[in-house]
Amino acid sequence: MITFQKIRWKNFLSTGDHFSEIDFIKNGTNLIVGTNGTGKSTVLDALTFSLFNKPFRKINKSQLVNATNEKDTKVEVEFNINGKQYLVRRCMKPNLFEIEVDGQKMHKQADDRAMQKILEENILKVNYKSFTQIVILGSSAFVPFMQLSGTNRREVIEDLLDIRIFSAMNSIIKDKIRKQKEDIQVLDLKKDNVKDKLEMQEKFIQELDNRGKERIKGKKEKINVLITDTDNCLESNESIQDEVFDITKEQEKVIGANKKLKSLNNLKGKISNKVSTITKEHKFFTENKVCPTCTQDIEESFRLNRITDAQTKAKELQSGYKELEEAIKNEEELERLFTKLTKEITKLNNDISQNNTRISGYNRQIRDLESEIQKLTDQLANRNTEHGKLEEFNQNLQSIFKELADKKTEIMYHDFAYSLLKDDGVKTKIIKKYLPLINQQVNRFLQMMDFYINFKLNEEFNETIESPIHENFSYSSFSEGEKMRIDLALLFTWREVARVKNSVNTNLLIMDEVFDSSLDGMGTDEFLKIIRYVIKDANVFVISHKPDLQDKFESVIKFEKVKGFSQIASS
C-alpha cells in the first residue's frame, strides 16, 4: 500500500518563496476551500508533477514556475510503501529530480527518464493514467473512466487487477520471437554458408586426391622413362666396354712400337754417322795419296785396302740402312695404329663416362621423384589439416542445425505463451472472473447514493445500463449529476479492487469540485456516508467552493491570496 504523508511546494504556480504544506494522514476527511484563483487546486498539480513530471491540469510545464520569482520551483512529496520511507523531490530553475529511500539519495545511474521509469515501474508500480483513476476525481482536466477509449479503459483495469505484467511479458515475448526469427534468418544464412564451405572442402579434398594421384602417376611414368634411359646407358656402356676390351687387346699387340721406333731411330742415327765416317774415309783415301797433315806418302796397298774396306762397309751399311728404314717405317705404322687405338679407347671411355654421368643424373632424378611420390603419398594418407577443416565444418553445421532446432522449439513455446498473453488470452479470463464482482460493486455504491440502475461493463469494457424506466441506456444519456454518481461509484470500486489486489492501493483520495455542480444535496449526504463508513483507510480531500460543507469534514484547509501569492491560511 502507498501511504501518502506530506506534500509541500514553493515558487510553484501562484505560490511564492515560502513552502505550502499539506499533511495527508492527519485527518480522515478534509475540505479544501477558497475563492477562485487562490490556488486550492494547486495540490493536484503539485502531486502529479512531483510523481509523474506533469501537472494534473492542462498547464505547460514552463508555466509551473512562479511568474513573479521566476526560479527555485520546488515540490516534495513523502510517502511510505511497505515500511520503506520515500521522498521525491522535483525542481525547476534549476532543474532537479531526486528520490530518497529511508533518508538516503538513490544513486542516479541514468538520466531523468530512466529514473522516472524506475519510480513508476519499481516503486509506485502505477502510471499517470491509472493513478488519476484511483486517487483523483473531478475538475475539467480529469477524464472519467467512462469517457476513456476502450484501450485506455482496458489499461486501467489491467493495472488494477495487476495483470499489466502480462502485457509487458507479451511485449517481451513478442520481441523475443522477433529476435529469434531474426536469429533463425542469420542461422539459415550461416547454415547455407557452412554447407557451401563444406561442399567446397569436400571437392577440394577430392581434387587433392585426384591431383595427388595424377601427380604420383606422372612421376612414376617419369621414373620409368629414367629407368629405361639408365638401362640404355648401361647397355651402351657394356657394348662400349666390349669394344674397349677388343681395342685394348689389339693395342697390346703394338704396345712396344714406340720404344722400338726410338731404338731404330737411334740406330739409324748411328748408322748414318758411320756411313758418313766411312764415306769421308773412302773419299780421303781415294783423293789423297799423301797425308795432308804430315805430307808423307800413304802406302798404296794400305790405301787401296782402306778404300775397298770402306766400300764394302758402305755397301753393308747401306743395305742395313734400307732394312732399318723399312723397319722404322713398319714401326711408325704400328705407332700410328697405337695412337689411333688410344684415341678410340679415350673416346669410348669418354662415352662411358658421359653415360655414367647420365646414369648418376637419372638416379638422382629417380630418388627425387621417389621422395616426391612418398611426400604426395603421405599427404594423401595424412591430410589432417584439410580433413580437420572438413570435420570443423561438419561440427559447425551440426551445431547450427541444433541451434536452429532449439530456436524453433523456443519460438514454438514463445508462440504458445504469446497466444496465452494476448488480450484474448489469460488476461481476458482473469477479467471475465472479476467483471461480475466489479459490476456488483459499482451497483452497490450506486444504490448507496440512491441511484437505482443496473450498470454492467462487458469484456470490451462497454457499458450497458438498465433502469426501471429505460432499458438500454448509456453513460452519455444521463445528467451531469447522474454521471457524477456513476463516476464516483466507479472510483470507489477501483479503490476496492486496488485494495483487494494490492495493486494501486493508497490512502489518498482527492476530489475537485464534485459537490459544486454535479451532486445535489441528497447525493452529497450519501457520498459523505460512503466516505465515512465504506471507504476504509482513506484520507479524503475535497476541493469545493461551497461554504456550507465545512461542518461535514474533520478538517478545513483554506487557501487565500496575500500580496499576489497563494498561501494556506493559518487556523
ROMI-397829 format. One line per field, with one value per residue (C-alpha): residue number from 0; x, y, z. Coordinates in pm, whole numbers, m for minus. Layout:
# residues N
nr [NUM | ...] .
X [X | ...] .
Y [Y | ...] .
Z [Z | ...] .
This chain:
# residues 571
nr [0 | 1 | 2 | 3 | 4 | 5 | 6 | 7 | 8 | 9 | 10 | 11 | 12 | 13 | 14 | 15 | 16 | 17 | 18 | 19 | 20 | 21 | 22 | 23 | 24 | 25 | 26 | 27 | 28 | 29 | 30 | 31 | 32 | 33 | 34 | 35 | 36 | 37 | 38 | 39 | 40 | 41 | 42 | 43 | 44 | 45 | 46 | 47 | 48 | 49 | 50 | 51 | 52 | 53 | 54 | 55 | 56 | 57 | 58 | 59 | 60 | 61 | 62 | 63 | 64 | 65 | 66 | 67 | 68 | 69 | 70 | 71 | 72 | 73 | 74 | 75 | 76 | 77 | 78 | 79 | 80 | 81 | 82 | 83 | 84 | 85 | 86 | 87 | 88 | 89 | 90 | 91 | 92 | 93 | 94 | 95 | 96 | 97 | 98 | 99 | 100 | 101 | 102 | 103 | 104 | 105 | 106 | 107 | 108 | 109 | 110 | 111 | 112 | 113 | 114 | 115 | 116 | 117 | 118 | 119 | 120 | 121 | 122 | 123 | 124 | 125 | 126 | 127 | 128 | 129 | 130 | 131 | 132 | 133 | 134 | 135 | 136 | 137 | 138 | 139 | 140 | 141 | 142 | 143 | 144 | 145 | 146 | 147 | 148 | 149 | 150 | 151 | 152 | 153 | 154 | 155 | 156 | 157 | 158 | 159 | 160 | 161 | 162 | 163 | 164 | 165 | 166 | 167 | 168 | 169 | 170 | 171 | 172 | 173 | 174 | 175 | 176 | 177 | 178 | 179 | 180 | 181 | 182 | 183 | 184 | 185 | 186 | 187 | 188 | 189 | 190 | 191 | 192 | 193 | 194 | 195 | 196 | 197 | 198 | 199 | 200 | 201 | 202 | 203 | 204 | 205 | 206 | 207 | 208 | 209 | 210 | 211 | 212 | 213 | 214 | 215 | 216 | 217 | 218 | 219 | 220 | 221 | 222 | 223 | 224 | 225 | 226 | 227 | 228 | 229 | 230 | 231 | 232 | 233 | 234 | 235 | 236 | 237 | 238 | 239 | 240 | 241 | 242 | 243 | 244 | 245 | 246 | 247 | 248 | 249 | 250 | 251 | 252 | 253 | 254 | 255 | 256 | 257 | 258 | 259 | 260 | 261 | 262 | 263 | 264 | 265 | 266 | 267 | 268 | 269 | 270 | 271 | 272 | 273 | 274 | 275 | 276 | 277 | 278 | 279 | 280 | 281 | 282 | 283 | 284 | 285 | 286 | 287 | 288 | 289 | 290 | 291 | 292 | 293 | 294 | 295 | 296 | 297 | 298 | 299 | 300 | 301 | 302 | 303 | 304 | 305 | 306 | 307 | 308 | 309 | 310 | 311 | 312 | 313 | 314 | 315 | 316 | 317 | 318 | 319 | 320 | 321 | 322 | 323 | 324 | 325 | 326 | 327 | 328 | 329 | 330 | 331 | 332 | 333 | 334 | 335 | 336 | 337 | 338 | 339 | 340 | 341 | 342 | 343 | 344 | 345 | 346 | 347 | 348 | 349 | 350 | 351 | 352 | 353 | 354 | 355 | 356 | 357 | 358 | 359 | 360 | 361 | 362 | 363 | 364 | 365 | 366 | 367 | 368 | 369 | 370 | 371 | 372 | 373 | 374 | 375 | 376 | 377 | 378 | 379 | 380 | 381 | 382 | 383 | 384 | 385 | 386 | 387 | 388 | 389 | 390 | 391 | 392 | 393 | 394 | 395 | 396 | 397 | 398 | 399 | 400 | 401 | 402 | 403 | 404 | 405 | 406 | 407 | 408 | 409 | 410 | 411 | 412 | 413 | 414 | 415 | 416 | 417 | 418 | 419 | 420 | 421 | 422 | 423 | 424 | 425 | 426 | 427 | 428 | 429 | 430 | 431 | 432 | 433 | 434 | 435 | 436 | 437 | 438 | 439 | 440 | 441 | 442 | 443 | 444 | 445 | 446 | 447 | 448 | 449 | 450 | 451 | 452 | 453 | 454 | 455 | 456 | 457 | 458 | 459 | 460 | 461 | 462 | 463 | 464 | 465 | 466 | 467 | 468 | 469 | 470 | 471 | 472 | 473 | 474 | 475 | 476 | 477 | 478 | 479 | 480 | 481 | 482 | 483 | 484 | 485 | 486 | 487 | 488 | 489 | 490 | 491 | 492 | 493 | 494 | 495 | 496 | 497 | 498 | 499 | 500 | 501 | 502 | 503 | 504 | 505 | 506 | 507 | 508 | 509 | 510 | 511 | 512 | 513 | 514 | 515 | 516 | 517 | 518 | 519 | 520 | 521 | 522 | 523 | 524 | 525 | 526 | 527 | 528 | 529 | 530 | 531 | 532 | 533 | 534 | 535 | 536 | 537 | 538 | 539 | 540 | 541 | 542 | 543 | 544 | 545 | 546 | 547 | 548 | 549 | 550 | 551 | 552 | 553 | 554 | 555 | 556 | 557 | 558 | 559 | 560 | 561 | 562 | 563 | 564 | 565 | 566 | 567 | 568 | 569 | 570] .
X [0 | 111 | 58 | 97 | 211 | 301 | 336 | 497 | 576 | 714 | 751 | 501 | 223 | 83 | 270 | 567 | 902 | 758 | 660 | 293 | 244 | m46 | m45 | m220 | m261 | m361 | m739 | m975 | m1190 | m1059 | m1224 | m1009 | m1182 | m1104 | m1224 | m1138 | m768 | m645 | m463 | m674 | m636 | m258 | m223 | m341 | m80 | 193 | 111 | 112 | 410 | 622 | 531 | 490 | 665 | 338 | 68 | m285 | m443 | m365 | m76 | 255 | 546 | 718 | 414 | 456 | 740 | 605 | 578 | 697 | 1002 | 1082 | 1312 | 1367 | 1047 | 1041 | 788 | 843 | 613 | 667 | 512 | 563 | 545 | 566 | 773 | 1014 | 1013 | 1034 | 1078 | 1051 | 1192 | 1144 | 1271 | 1274 | 1517 | 1744 | 1612 | 1644 | 1491 | 1584 | 1450 | 1536 | 1485 | 1497 | 1684 | 1946 | 1952 | 1904 | 2212 | 2142 | 2254 | 2095 | 1911 | 1583 | 1373 | 1529 | 1479 | 1115 | 1071 | 1218 | 980 | 671 | 754 | 959 | 841 | 487 | 403 | 143 | 134 | m26 | m350 | m425 | m314 | m561 | m844 | m785 | m677 | m840 | m1192 | m1333 | m1204 | m1209 | m875 | m987 | m1118 | m1355 | m1330 | m1650 | m1506 | m1185 | m1135 | m1178 | m798 | m740 | m1025 | m857 | m521 | m677 | m849 | m534 | m336 | m596 | m607 | m227 | m221 | m43 | 263 | 113 | 114 | 473 | 559 | 372 | 569 | 895 | 796 | 697 | 1039 | 1200 | 1003 | 1109 | 1470 | 1453 | 1316 | 1600 | 1842 | 1692 | 1740 | 2102 | 2146 | 1990 | 2243 | 2523 | 2394 | 2395 | 2739 | 2883 | 2716 | 2879 | 3215 | 3165 | 3088 | 3383 | 3611 | 3491 | 3552 | 3890 | 3990 | 3864 | 4058 | 4364 | 4316 | 4277 | 4558 | 4783 | 4720 | 4776 | 5098 | 5212 | 5121 | 5308 | 5618 | 5610 | 5596 | 5898 | 6079 | 6002 | 6145 | 6454 | 6496 | 6474 | 6729 | 6954 | 6923 | 7006 | 7314 | 7420 | 7373 | 7566 | 7845 | 7859 | 7883 | 8147 | 8342 | 8343 | 8472 | 8736 | 8840 | 8882 | 9073 | 9287 | 9380 | 9467 | 9663 | 9860 | 9996 | 10162 | 10223 | 10612 | 10626 | 10717 | 11015 | 11129 | 11093 | 11306 | 11570 | 11561 | 11585 | 11885 | 12035 | 11956 | 12144 | 12444 | 12443 | 12413 | 12708 | 12902 | 12817 | 12925 | 13255 | 13319 | 13223 | 13469 | 13738 | 13672 | 13683 | 14003 | 14191 | 14053 | 14157 | 14475 | 14794 | 14989 | 14886 | 14781 | 14885 | 15231 | 15294 | 15411 | 15311 | 15034 | 15122 | 14930 | 14823 | 14708 | 14526 | 14358 | 14261 | 14111 | 13919 | 13798 | 13713 | 13525 | 13333 | 13244 | 13137 | 12946 | 12755 | 12683 | 12576 | 12358 | 12191 | 12135 | 12020 | 11749 | 11636 | 11643 | 11435 | 11188 | 11177 | 11131 | 10851 | 10679 | 10721 | 10587 | 10279 | 10241 | 10285 | 10017 | 9789 | 9859 | 9780 | 9461 | 9358 | 9440 | 9221 | 8939 | 8975 | 8977 | 8666 | 8494 | 8593 | 8455 | 8132 | 8123 | 8194 | 7915 | 7680 | 7783 | 7715 | 7376 | 7312 | 7403 | 7167 | 6894 | 6943 | 6931 | 6613 | 6466 | 6548 | 6397 | 6086 | 6056 | 6089 | 5820 | 5599 | 5646 | 5554 | 5248 | 5156 | 5195 | 4988 | 4715 | 4724 | 4756 | 4555 | 4492 | 4467 | 4216 | 4022 | 4035 | 3878 | 3617 | 3541 | 3524 | 3273 | 3071 | 3071 | 2975 | 2692 | 2565 | 2590 | 2390 | 2128 | 2099 | 2079 | 1814 | 1615 | 1648 | 1540 | 1240 | 1146 | 1179 | 963 | 703 | 693 | 701 | 423 | 218 | 297 | 228 | m116 | m187 | m73 | m265 | m567 | m799 | m589 | m529 | m592 | m942 | m1006 | m896 | m1104 | m1406 | m1361 | m1358 | m1612 | m1919 | m1762 | m1675 | m2029 | m2174 | m1960 | m2045 | m2418 | m2370 | m2217 | m2485 | m2756 | m2582 | m2618 | m2990 | m2926 | m3110 | m2986 | m2828 | m2481 | m2270 | m1932 | m1875 | m1547 | m1481 | m1544 | m1851 | m2138 | m2500 | m2734 | m3083 | m3320 | m3679 | m3774 | m3534 | m3368 | m3074 | m2925 | m2566 | m2348 | m2395 | m2775 | m2764 | m2750 | m2425 | m2531 | m2612 | m2284 | m2101 | m2269 | m2154 | m1802 | m1794 | m1922 | m1650 | m1386 | m1488 | m1498 | m1150 | m1021 | m1182 | m1031 | m693 | m720 | m806 | m544 | m289 | m202 | m257 | m386 | m343 | m477 | m523 | m844 | m877 | m1197 | m1210 | m1541 | m1756 | m2015 | m2019 | m2239 | m2291 | m2427 | m2749 | m2800 | m2917 | m2624 | m2380 | m2510 | m2497 | m2148 | m2025 | m2177 | m1982 | m1666 | m1710 | m1836 | m1750 | m1421 | m1186 | m836 | m874 | m766 | m1013 | m957 | m1249 | m1188 | m1501 | m1646 | m1942 | m1912 | m2193 | m1988 | m1731 | m1917 | m1931 | m1547 | m1292 | m1055 | m1088 | m787 | m840 | m639 | m606 | m403 | m172 | 19 | m41 | 84 | m130 | m90 | m267 | m447 | m349 | m619] .
Y [0 | 354 | 579 | 942 | 1152 | 1506 | 1735 | 2080 | 2327 | 2674 | 2907 | 2673 | 2838 | 3122 | 3009 | 3229 | 3168 | 3008 | 2642 | 2550 | 2210 | 1968 | 1672 | 1384 | 1150 | 1381 | 1368 | 1128 | 1388 | 1726 | 2015 | 2248 | 2581 | 2920 | 3170 | 3141 | 3193 | 3135 | 2814 | 2544 | 2310 | 2357 | 2047 | 1831 | 1977 | 1957 | 1592 | 1469 | 1691 | 1551 | 1189 | 1192 | 1512 | 1654 | 1876 | 1747 | 2037 | 2137 | 2369 | 2394 | 2288 | 2622 | 2793 | 2599 | 2830 | 3126 | 3417 | 3670 | 3493 | 3302 | 3047 | 2796 | 2598 | 2300 | 2025 | 1744 | 1454 | 1198 | 852 | 507 | 173 | m149 | 10 | 198 | 574 | 767 | 1133 | 1252 | 1599 | 1776 | 2125 | 2372 | 2656 | 2490 | 2154 | 1868 | 1522 | 1318 | 1014 | 940 | 598 | 587 | 917 | 814 | 956 | 691 | 659 | 817 | 553 | 708 | 1016 | 1154 | 947 | 627 | 743 | 822 | 472 | 328 | 545 | 435 | 70 | m33 | 194 | 323 | 42 | 263 | 508 | 850 | 732 | 460 | 678 | 952 | 700 | 580 | 895 | 1192 | 1270 | 1585 | 1906 | 1994 | 1826 | 1489 | 1229 | 989 | 619 | 620 | 883 | 690 | 490 | 114 | 68 | 310 | 153 | m184 | m42 | 95 | m235 | m434 | m208 | m253 | m631 | m634 | m809 | m540 | m755 | m996 | m722 | m639 | m1009 | m1037 | m745 | m904 | m1239 | m1066 | m901 | m1238 | m1404 | m1125 | m1157 | m1537 | m1510 | m1273 | m1519 | m1802 | m1595 | m1536 | m1905 | m2006 | m1785 | m1930 | m2281 | m2218 | m2060 | m2352 | m2603 | m2425 | m2431 | m2799 | m2887 | m2679 | m2851 | m3194 | m3100 | m2958 | m3279 | m3485 | m3259 | m3301 | m3678 | m3673 | m3425 | m3610 | m3944 | m3791 | m3630 | m3961 | m4132 | m3869 | m3901 | m4280 | m4250 | m4020 | m4273 | m4547 | m4331 | m4260 | m4630 | m4710 | m4437 | m4576 | m4927 | m4796 | m4622 | m4938 | m5145 | m4887 | m4898 | m5276 | m5254 | m4981 | m5177 | m5478 | m5258 | m5108 | m5460 | m5558 | m5242 | m5280 | m5633 | m5504 | m5222 | m5468 | m5610 | m5284 | m5152 | m5167 | m4992 | m4662 | m4798 | m4994 | m4689 | m4489 | m4764 | m4792 | m4417 | m4417 | m4699 | m4515 | m4218 | m4427 | m4597 | m4261 | m4137 | m4450 | m4419 | m4057 | m4151 | m4434 | m4206 | m3947 | m4209 | m4350 | m4005 | m3922 | m4229 | m4200 | m3840 | m3844 | m4048 | m3817 | m3726 | m3364 | m3321 | m3477 | m3475 | m3836 | m4082 | m4316 | m4678 | m4772 | m5116 | m4971 | m4702 | m4944 | m5178 | m4892 | m4784 | m5136 | m5188 | m4859 | m4959 | m5293 | m5146 | m4872 | m5131 | m5331 | m5023 | m4903 | m5241 | m5243 | m4880 | m4974 | m5258 | m5024 | m4765 | m5039 | m5148 | m4786 | m4743 | m5053 | m4933 | m4592 | m4759 | m4955 | m4638 | m4459 | m4758 | m4745 | m4373 | m4430 | m4710 | m4496 | m4217 | m4463 | m4602 | m4247 | m4160 | m4478 | m4414 | m4062 | m4213 | m4443 | m4150 | m3949 | m4244 | m4281 | m3909 | m3954 | m4260 | m4062 | m3783 | m4033 | m4199 | m3860 | m3767 | m4106 | m4056 | m3705 | m3833 | m4122 | m3872 | m3653 | m3956 | m4050 | m3698 | m3699 | m4044 | m3920 | m3611 | m3823 | m4058 | m3786 | m3483 | m3397 | m3023 | m3044 | m3327 | m3126 | m2832 | m3066 | m3202 | m2847 | m2751 | m3063 | m2979 | m2618 | m2736 | m2977 | m2702 | m2468 | m2739 | m2789 | m2415 | m2384 | m2667 | m2506 | m2167 | m2320 | m2503 | m2178 | m1998 | m2271 | m2225 | m1848 | m1854 | m2057 | m1814 | m1519 | m1657 | m1700 | m1349 | m1172 | m964 | m1255 | m1499 | m1538 | m1168 | m1195 | m1499 | m1305 | m1002 | m1230 | m1361 | m1014 | m836 | m972 | m859 | m518 | m472 | m588 | m337 | m48 | m114 | m138 | 209 | 347 | 218 | 375 | 705 | 629 | 573 | 257 | 138 | m187 | m97 | m355 | m349 | m620 | m779 | m493 | m253 | m102 | m27 | m147 | 31 | m68 | 136 | 86 | 340 | 274 | m47 | 32 | 349 | 462 | 683 | 979 | 956 | 1074 | 1417 | 1558 | 1470 | 1113 | 1085 | 1203 | 928 | 670 | 822 | 810 | 452 | 350 | 541 | 368 | 33 | 80 | 163 | m152 | m361 | m198 | m266 | m634 | m687 | m462 | m313 | 61 | 60 | 403 | 610 | 924 | 1035 | 1385 | 1519 | 1851 | 2038 | 1724 | 1891 | 2230 | 2148 | 1779 | 1646 | 1767 | 1778 | 1418 | 1295 | 1487 | 1332 | 982 | 1042 | 1156 | 847 | 631 | 825 | 778 | 424 | 237 | 374 | 243 | 368 | 667 | 1026 | 1222 | 1574 | 1757 | 2080 | 2298 | 2649 | 2556 | 2720 | 2514 | 2191 | 2288 | 2129 | 1796 | 1746 | 1682 | 1941 | 2256 | 2385 | 2737 | 2895 | 3271 | 3520 | 3766 | 4025 | 3825 | 3494 | 3194 | 3052 | 2832 | 3047 | 2992 | 2827] .
Z [0 | m80 | 222 | 120 | 416 | 314 | 17 | 10 | m263 | m323 | m622 | m785 | m989 | m771 | m457 | m358 | m193 | 121 | 140 | 145 | 308 | 341 | 579 | 404 | 703 | 991 | 927 | 755 | 575 | 467 | 290 | 80 | 24 | m117 | m367 | m736 | m807 | m451 | m554 | m385 | m684 | m681 | m464 | m761 | m994 | m729 | m657 | m1018 | m1110 | m828 | m910 | m1289 | m1408 | m1547 | m1388 | m1341 | m1524 | m1882 | m1797 | m1982 | m1761 | m1816 | m1662 | m1336 | m1233 | m1034 | m1276 | m1015 | m870 | m1192 | m1021 | m741 | m801 | m567 | m495 | m241 | m161 | 115 | 121 | 266 | 84 | 286 | 561 | 331 | 352 | 24 | m63 | m423 | m492 | m824 | m900 | m1187 | m1249 | m1159 | m1269 | m1023 | m981 | m672 | m493 | m132 | 26 | 404 | 409 | 150 | m202 | m465 | m682 | m1017 | m1265 | m1571 | m1699 | m1561 | m1798 | m1670 | m1311 | m1388 | m1522 | m1200 | m994 | m1187 | m1251 | m949 | m667 | m731 | m976 | m1140 | m1431 | m1450 | m1611 | m1357 | m1064 | m1153 | m1187 | m829 | m647 | m821 | m940 | m1084 | m1242 | m1607 | m1673 | m1543 | m1789 | m1609 | m1676 | m1881 | m2114 | m2184 | m2502 | m2490 | m2499 | m2210 | m2010 | m2052 | m1938 | m1619 | m1531 | m1614 | m1379 | m1104 | m1145 | m1153 | m1488 | m1689 | m1630 | m1882 | m2144 | m2057 | m2072 | m2401 | m2539 | m2418 | m2569 | m2892 | m2904 | m2827 | m3109 | m3345 | m3229 | m3259 | m3613 | m3696 | m3534 | m3741 | m4057 | m3958 | m3872 | m4206 | m4382 | m4167 | m4240 | m4615 | m4590 | m4392 | m4627 | m4921 | m4743 | m4659 | m5020 | m5139 | m4887 | m4997 | m5360 | m5265 | m5086 | m5381 | m5613 | m5394 | m5414 | m5789 | m5843 | m5600 | m5769 | m6112 | m5997 | m5849 | m6174 | m6377 | m6157 | m6179 | m6557 | m6545 | m6325 | m6576 | m6856 | m6645 | m6564 | m6936 | m7011 | m6735 | m6874 | m7220 | m7081 | m6900 | m7213 | m7410 | m7153 | m7177 | m7553 | m7532 | m7270 | m7503 | m7779 | m7548 | m7448 | m7812 | m7896 | m7584 | m7694 | m8038 | m7879 | m7672 | m7990 | m8088 | m7742 | m7788 | m8128 | m7978 | m7789 | m8094 | m8311 | m8073 | m8075 | m8451 | m8492 | m8259 | m8458 | m8778 | m8644 | m8555 | m8899 | m9067 | m8868 | m8954 | m9323 | m9313 | m9149 | m9400 | m9686 | m9568 | m9524 | m9871 | m10015 | m9824 | m9940 | m10289 | m10325 | m10125 | m10169 | m9942 | m9588 | m9590 | m9233 | m9224 | m9606 | m9603 | m9874 | m9792 | m9866 | m10171 | m10060 | m9731 | m9917 | m10155 | m9872 | m9686 | m9996 | m10057 | m9695 | m9689 | m10000 | m9853 | m9523 | m9700 | m9901 | m9592 | m9403 | m9692 | m9711 | m9335 | m9351 | m9604 | m9385 | m9090 | m9273 | m9364 | m9001 | m8892 | m9143 | m9005 | m8651 | m8745 | m8886 | m8564 | m8362 | m8565 | m8509 | m8135 | m8127 | m8322 | m8090 | m7786 | m7922 | m7983 | m7631 | m7490 | m7690 | m7579 | m7216 | m7252 | m7383 | m7080 | m6850 | m7011 | m6975 | m6612 | m6560 | m6722 | m6506 | m6191 | m6304 | m6381 | m6041 | m5866 | m6053 | m5966 | m5598 | m5605 | m5780 | m5535 | m5247 | m5402 | m5454 | m5088 | m4980 | m5203 | m5072 | m4715 | m4792 | m4941 | m4646 | m4381 | m4500 | m4137 | m4194 | m4474 | m4311 | m3986 | m4166 | m4311 | m3964 | m3826 | m4096 | m4015 | m3645 | m3718 | m3940 | m3675 | m3415 | m3639 | m3701 | m3323 | m3260 | m3533 | m3376 | m3032 | m3170 | m3345 | m3025 | m2831 | m3087 | m3055 | m2678 | m2709 | m2969 | m2724 | m2442 | m2674 | m2759 | m2387 | m2301 | m2578 | m2486 | m2566 | m2364 | m1992 | m1925 | m2067 | m1848 | m1539 | m1641 | m1701 | m1349 | m1194 | m1415 | m1226 | m895 | m1043 | m1175 | m843 | m652 | m886 | m844 | m465 | m450 | m685 | m457 | m159 | m344 | m408 | m778 | m872 | m1208 | m1328 | m1454 | m1640 | m1812 | m2073 | m2180 | m2421 | m2128 | m2291 | m2060 | m2065 | m1829 | m1737 | m1525 | m1415 | m1677 | m1958 | m2069 | m2293 | m2152 | m2197 | m1980 | m2210 | m2170 | m1807 | m1650 | m1511 | m1157 | m1256 | m1448 | m1136 | m931 | m1186 | m1183 | m802 | m796 | m1041 | m842 | m520 | m700 | m843 | m497 | m358 | m635 | m575 | m204 | m258 | m533 | m360 | m697 | m660 | m305 | m147 | 143 | m63 | m238 | m382 | m539 | m716 | m718 | m721 | m496 | m664 | m962 | m1017 | m688 | m529 | m154 | m132 | m337 | m120 | 202 | 57 | m77 | 263 | 423 | 179 | 260 | 633 | 656 | 335 | 200 | 465 | 548 | 322 | 370 | 163 | 38 | m123 | m312 | m315 | m325 | m106 | 237 | 387 | 375 | 638 | 929 | 747 | 747 | 1019 | 882 | 670 | 471 | 346 | 66 | 30 | m168 | 3 | m198 | m515 | m373 | m275 | 73 | 326 | 582 | 946 | 1156] .
